[in-house]
């Protein structure tokens, strides 16, 4: 796993006067003006959008902030963005920001604050490479993921060997693609100056399914990046992508039914425990305020919950998940989905209305973190 992209900024007031003056001369300006009077309506700083896995670090200085964005893996080691190196491969967000800061300073001669607590993060991409048997298997996996919708997921775009989910989300969005063809495309672009990958490396990369999670501006508005650890980033990645594939191999319908009944026991007990905790807190507040004590919650029957969840699965199989969802209230629908996912079904299964046969290969795909691991696999 690696950090594949970072966008960060520091208030320009923390730059020295000399650095601030130099920073404000960087970049082209875009103006809107009145042709009759010549009055300038507004002026903005041009900043071309660059796709992830770029070979550049981009900077921009406005009247308020100095911005840096790009792939930190490109400024470390030999510039390999497939597996990263240093802070990028360690999921060390602070280390990535510092490396990009130093790179920007070397390229511009502008002194930037070394105190990272002054910096704000607005985007981080966390990426994992999953090893499959061949490029054809990678494309089979992508075909499964193209149909993976439901709950938090919406396939917003499909392009060649790439699938996007929730592409306009400012909170979290996902991307899956075949790394080998992507490398070939990058290297064929006019003006490419990044690391030159060998033919053998590209052949090896053809077996990689790359899953990329973008944590956007809204996520970092809610979470302090300085408290973000490598484990935090790993958990976010797994929370987003694991649900797509599911957590267990399901071989037969009878096996699935047994799993649903077992999952319902755990789910209803957890639901009751949470309700009791909430009731105790409300009871204490009611006693303190001299108000009537709320009714004590009752546990749901686990067998009934299991039958209802299994019935929902049969309806999904018969009618499709979208029409099935319309048959339930929002609360009941997500209660059923919770049990189905706990039974081992992934969103790929739920959106397809059947247990996807190829899912096992994706579920068992091994994460690889270096060229050495890839070659000996």
NUMAR-408907 format. One record per residue (C-alpha): residue in one letter; x negated, y negated, z. Coordinates in steps of 0.1 Angstrom, whole numbers, plus 5000, padded with zeros to 4 digits. Layout:
AXYZ/...
//
This chain:
X500050005000/X498849654993/X499749284994/X500149204957/X501248834958/X501348544982/X502748204979/X501747965007/X501447595014/X499947345039/X501246995046/X499046755027/X498746535058/X496346785072/X493846725043/X491146465047/X491746135029/X489146235003/X490546584998/X494146444996/X493146184970/X491446444949/X494246694952/X496846444940/X494946404907/X495346774899/X497946904874/X500046744847/X503046524856/X506546544842/X508546224841/X512146134834/X512545774823/X515145544807/X514145474771/X515945134771/X514144994801/X511145224805/X512045274842/X510845604856/X513645794872/X511446054888/X508146224885/X507346594892/X504246804891/X504047074864/X503547424877/X503947704852/X505548024865/X503148324864/X504248684867/X503048904895/X499749094888/X498348784872/X494548734871/X494748374884/X495348184915/X497547874909/X497547554929/X499747254931/X499646934951/X502746724958/X503246424980/X504146665008/X502246995005/X499347164989/X500447494974/X498547814965/X500148124949/X498848434932/X497548784937/X495048794966/X493649124952/X492348934923/X489948724944/X488549014964/X486049284955/X486149364918/X489549204913/X491449534911/X495149464914/X496149834912/X495049934947/X493649604960/X490749574984/X489749415017/X492649225033/X494949305005/X494749675009/X494849645048/X498049445045/X496349165064/X498448865055/X496248615073/X493148755056/X494848725022/X495748355028/X492248275039/X490648445009/X492948254986/X492247935004/X488447985000/X488848074964/X490847754958/X488247544976/X485447694954/X487347634922/X488447274930/X485947134955/X488847034977/X488447105015/X491447285028/X492347335065/X490847655080/X493447655108/X495847905093/X498547815119/X499047505098/X500047705067/X503547825057/X504348135037/X507248145013/X506648474994/X504848804999/X504949104976/X504249444992/X503549724968/X503150104969/X501850334942/X503550674941/X501850964923/X503851184899/X502751444875/X502751244842/X504050934825/X507151124814/X507951204850/X507450844859/X509950744832/X512351014845/X512150854880/X512850514865/X515950644848/X517250764882/X516450434898/X518150234870/X521450384882/X520750314918/X523350064930/X525550024960/X525349854994/X522449604993/X521249714958/X522249564925/X520349654893/X519949304879/X517749374849/X516249664829/X513249604806/X511249884791/X509550074819/X510749834846/X513849814868/X514749504890/X517049484919/X518649164933/X516348954911/X517748624922/X517748704960/X515748464981/X515648725009/X514449054995/X514249184960/X512849504945/X511049614913/X509949954900/X507750004870/X505250234853/X501850104861/X499950254832/X501850084804/X501849764825/X498049764826/X497849824789/X500249534783/X498349304806/X494949374789/X496449324754/X497648974762/X495748684746/X493448514770/X493348794796/X490348744818/X491048994846/X489349314855/X488749544825/X490149884831/X488650184814/X490650414792/X490350684818/X491650454845/X494650364824/X495350734817/X495250804855/X497450504861/X500050644837/X501050884866/X501850594890/X505350484898/X504950134913/X507550014938/X507249644947/X509149464974/X509349084974/X509948915007/X511148574997/X511648225011/X514748305032/X512948605048/X510048385059/X512448115071/X513848375095/X510448545104/X507248385116/X504548505092/X501848475120/X503648745139/X503748975108/X501549285111/X500649555086/X503149775103/X505849505098/X505249505061/X505249885059/X508549905077/X510149645054/X508949835024/X510250165037/X513550015049/X514149885014/X513150174992/X513650485013/X517350455012/X517350474974/X515850824974/X517250975006/X515551145035/X516151515029/X516451775002/X520051874996/X520352204977/X524052304978/X527352144985/X527752365016/X524352255028/X525451895024/X528651955043/X526752105072/X524351805072/X527351565072/X528851725102/X525551725121/X524951365112/X528451265123/X527651405158/X524651175161/X526350875145/X529450875167/X527350925198/X525150625189/X528150425180/X529750505214/X526550425233/X526350085216/X529950015224/X529450105261/X526449875263/X528449595248/X531449665271/X529249655303/X527949315293/X531449185286/X532649335319/X529949155339/X530848825322/X534548875328/X534048955365/X531848645369/X534448425352/X537348585370/X538948705338/X540649035330/X538249325324/X538249435288/X539449785280/X536750055281/X535850195246/X536750545237/X534450775217/X535450865182/X536051235174/X532851345156/X534651625137/X537251375123/X534451135114/X532551415096/X535751515077/X536451155067/X532851105055/X532951425035/X536251325020/X534650995010/X531851184993/X534351394973/X536151074963/X532850924951/X532251234931/X535751224915/X536150844910/X532750684912/X531350484941/X532950154930/X536450284928/X535950484960/X534850174978/X538050004970/X539950274988/X538550185022/X538149875044/X534649735045/X534049865080/X535250215073/X533350235040/X530050145056/X530750385085/X531150665059/X527950555041/X526050555073/X526850925079/X526251025043/X522750855044/X522051015077/X522851355061/X520051295036/X521851135006/X520150844990/X521750554971/X520650714939/X522951014948/X525750794960/X525750574929/X525550874906/X528251064925/X526151374927/X522851504942/X520251394916/X518151694907/X514951504901/X515251314934/X513151574951/X510051494930/X510351124938/X510951194975/X507851414976/X505651184955/X502451104974/X501350754980/X497750694967/X495650404978/X492450424956/X491050534923/X489250814941/X492450954956/X494150924922/X491351114904/X491151404928/X494951444932/
//
